[in-house]
């Protein structure tokens, strides 16, 4: 069986506080999950207020991890590091031959959730896993949790012991983003355009779907959709602290979101997008269209991979965590929208550590919401971008809101 390490790295450290270790095993000594993370001493370094750090922001799979798989080529990458978030992207990356994966998140609630998913994947069969997660109905989730509990770290056990309602309701849909979709977007859909949305998701070819798309432009529907997508509304009701912090202020978020959805639906079927199911219905309505780790075939491959892949679950900001790794250690980096939560200084430190720890020709996939912050010149000179892939991902990615940096590190 593979090892899973759950560690805490002090995310308030400054450069030089944590010297790079000389070997991978030194990571084991970097911290202990029984030590709670300290409150932010320098809130300007990582723009994420402490009150957001003890709740699950994302619980299902809020991105299209197929984009990361395409860029990072994980079957040829032995050591990968990724932002944890809900854990879905990490799970989908480890099924194609990786030997070691680091799942990193500054929010301990996210790594606790990932530990719970790992325990379920290793222990349960596919049907029981879906029932436990919340895809299917179940009255036994707390009993199943009791059986998984010994596999969790002390921190993860304490978190879910104190919040049993997250497990009982089906933890897959208990993130802030998922509850925002369920309470507001899906509710507006049910009240305003239920028949139109059902017809949209029943389309089986693009010609049929394109004939339906003008119905998107009804005045009341557009008004509600614009309201939900405004920065002020989304910020207040989703409790999302840094989703658009570095976007140009003149960019009208609601217009860009609606425009991207329209462009996407002109070229892709809604029924094939698990994120659209989640947004419009508040849950997955078609089990054939879910994140790969939830689908039967993907579940089986990931379950098999977990028998040999070493998974390191680490709390801390990415720069601090990477400082614990040796030079030229990783083959691939998945930096999922990390720049939206970092100060300019912290973003530069993170990319500095990426460059230091990258093996020759390592791959980088980094997302930004509508806009990817440019790299500093000293880092940009080490990155060979693939503009064709970046444009393709921006056009095809199921999340519909991201700009990409896809590069090889020299």
Rosetta blueprint (number, residue, H / E / L):
1 X L
2 X L
3 X L
4 X E
5 X E
6 X E
7 X E
8 X E
9 X L
10 X L
11 X L
12 X L
13 X L
14 X L
15 X L
16 X L
17 X L
18 X L
19 X L
20 X L
21 X L
22 X L
23 X L
24 X H
25 X H
26 X H
27 X H
28 X H
29 X H
30 X L
31 X L
32 X L
33 X L
34 X L
35 X L
36 X L
37 X L
38 X L
39 X L
40 X L
41 X L
42 X L
43 X L
44 X L
45 X L
46 X E
47 X L
48 X L
49 X L
50 X H
51 X H
52 X H
53 X L
54 X L
55 X L
56 X L
57 X L
58 X L
59 X L
60 X L
61 X L
62 X L
63 X L
64 X L
65 X H
66 X H
67 X H
68 X H
69 X H
70 X H
71 X H
72 X H
73 X L
74 X H
75 X H
76 X H
77 X L
78 X L
79 X E
80 X E
81 X E
82 X E
83 X E
84 X L
85 X L
86 X L
87 X L
88 X H
89 X H
90 X H
91 X H
92 X H
93 X H
94 X H
95 X H
96 X H
97 X L
98 X L
99 X L
100 X E
101 X E
102 X E
103 X E
104 X E
105 X E
106 X L
107 X L
108 X H
109 X H
110 X H
111 X H
112 X H
113 X H
114 X H
115 X H
116 X H
117 X H
118 X H
119 X H
120 X H
121 X H
122 X H
123 X H
124 X L
125 X L
126 X H
127 X H
128 X H
129 X H
130 X H
131 X H
132 X H
133 X H
134 X L
135 X L
136 X L
137 X L
138 X L
139 X L
140 X L
141 X H
142 X H
143 X H
144 X H
145 X H
146 X H
147 X H
148 X H
149 X H
150 X H
151 X H
152 X L
153 X L
154 X H
155 X H
156 X H
157 X H
158 X H
159 X H
160 X H
161 X H
162 X H
163 X L
164 X H
165 X H
166 X H
167 X H
168 X H
169 X L
170 X L
171 X H
172 X H
173 X H
174 X L
175 X L
176 X H
177 X H
178 X H
179 X H
180 X H
181 X H
182 X H
183 X H
184 X H
185 X H
186 X H
187 X H
188 X H
189 X H
190 X H
191 X H
192 X H
193 X L
194 X H
195 X H
196 X H
197 X H
198 X H
199 X H
200 X H
201 X H
202 X H
203 X L
204 X L
205 X L
206 X H
207 X H
208 X H
209 X H
210 X H
211 X H
212 X H
213 X H
214 X H
215 X H
216 X H
217 X H
218 X L
219 X H
220 X H
221 X H
222 X H
223 X H
224 X H
225 X H
226 X H
227 X H
228 X H
229 X H
230 X L
231 X H
232 X H
233 X H
234 X H
235 X H
236 X H
237 X H
238 X H
239 X L
240 X L
241 X L
242 X L
243 X L
244 X L
245 X L
246 X L
247 X L
248 X L
249 X L
250 X L
251 X L
252 X L
253 X H
254 X H
255 X H
256 X H
257 X H
258 X H
259 X H
260 X H
261 X H
262 X H
263 X H
264 X H
265 X H
266 X L
267 X L
268 X L
269 X L
270 X H
271 X H
272 X H
273 X L
274 X H
275 X H
276 X H
277 X H
278 X H
279 X H
280 X H
281 X H
282 X L
283 X L
284 X L
285 X L
286 X L
287 X L
288 X L
289 X L
290 X L
291 X L
292 X H
293 X H
294 X H
295 X L
296 X H
297 X H
298 X H
299 X H
300 X H
301 X H
302 X H
303 X H
304 X H
305 X H
306 X L
307 X L
308 X L
309 X L
310 X E
311 X E
312 X E
313 X E
314 X E
315 X E
316 X L
317 X L
318 X H
319 X H
320 X H
321 X H
322 X H
323 X L
324 X L
325 X L
326 X L
327 X L
328 X L
329 X L
330 X E
331 X E
332 X E
333 X E
334 X E
335 X E
336 X L
337 X L
338 X H
339 X H
340 X H
341 X H
342 X E
343 X L
344 X H
345 X H
346 X H
347 X H
348 X H
349 X H
350 X H
351 X H
352 X H
353 X H
354 X H
355 X H
356 X H
357 X H
358 X E
359 X E
360 X E
361 X E
362 X E
363 X E
364 X E
365 X E
366 X E
367 X E
368 X E
369 X E
370 X L
371 X L
372 X L
373 X L
374 X L
375 X L
376 X L
377 X H
378 X H
379 X H
380 X H
381 X L
382 X L
383 X E
384 X E
385 X E
386 X L
387 X H
388 X H
389 X H
390 X H
391 X H
392 X H
393 X H
394 X H
395 X H
396 X H
397 X L
398 X L
399 X L
400 X L
401 X L
402 X E
403 X E
404 X E
405 X E
406 X E
407 X E
408 X E
409 X E
410 X L
